[in-house]
């Protein structure tokens, strides 16, 4: 499996690369610190992207990447394994996640499962995901407003994103 690692913590990224060198089936092909670098280094051979979410993440960036590169499996690294955080990652386009206390061996297992289109998670999280699907069936998930914009500012921003004028 060919993996790109996105983290702003270089020591973490380099540690993961060293850890992956001990496995025969995971090859860390690139370590990047932002989505711009990530987009430039993705090739058709890239299978997985491990995205460090410990310092937060921009759901719109992840969603755009998942839409632009549907062959990629995006894996959230360092997620707090709480219902709302997992659902937020799923809505953003992540295919899998590893919690903050995951061992390197478990990370490897998660990457293998993600490459195969599988998600391993505790039953409580699986149940929460199923309930979230029920609540959001037939409608787009409600985006989280992390920017503290007013409802009107958010509405204008969405319309600008669709190509409409500021008026």
C-alpha positions, 0 to 999 in steps of 0.5 A: 500500500502506498500512503501519503502522510499529512501532518504539521508535526514533522516528528510525528510524520517521520516517526510513522515513516520509520514505523512503516519501514518495519512492514513489508506492505506499507510504503510511506511515499510522501510526508506533507504539511498542508493540503496544497502539498498533498494535492501536488504529490498525489498520483494514481498509485497513491492508495491511502492518505493518512491525515493528522486531525489532532490539531483539527481539520477543515471538513471542506478541504477533506470533502473536496479531496474525497470528491476530486480523488474518489480512488483514495481512501482517507484515514483520520489519524489521532481522532478522539473516538467520540460519536460526534467526532467520528460522524463529522469525519464520516461526513467529511469523506474519511473512509476510516480513522484511528484513535489517539491511543492506537498502537502502530500495529493497530494503525497498520491493521486499520490501513489494510482494512481501509484499503480493502474498503472495510471499517473497524470500529467499536459497536457503539460507534457503528451504532452511532453511525447507523443512527446518523445515516437514518437522521440524514437520509435523503439530505446533505449532512449539516456542515459544522460551522467551525468559523463562527460565522453568522447564519447570513455570512454562511449563506453568502459564503455558500452562494459565492462557492456556487459561483453567484455574485456577492449581491 
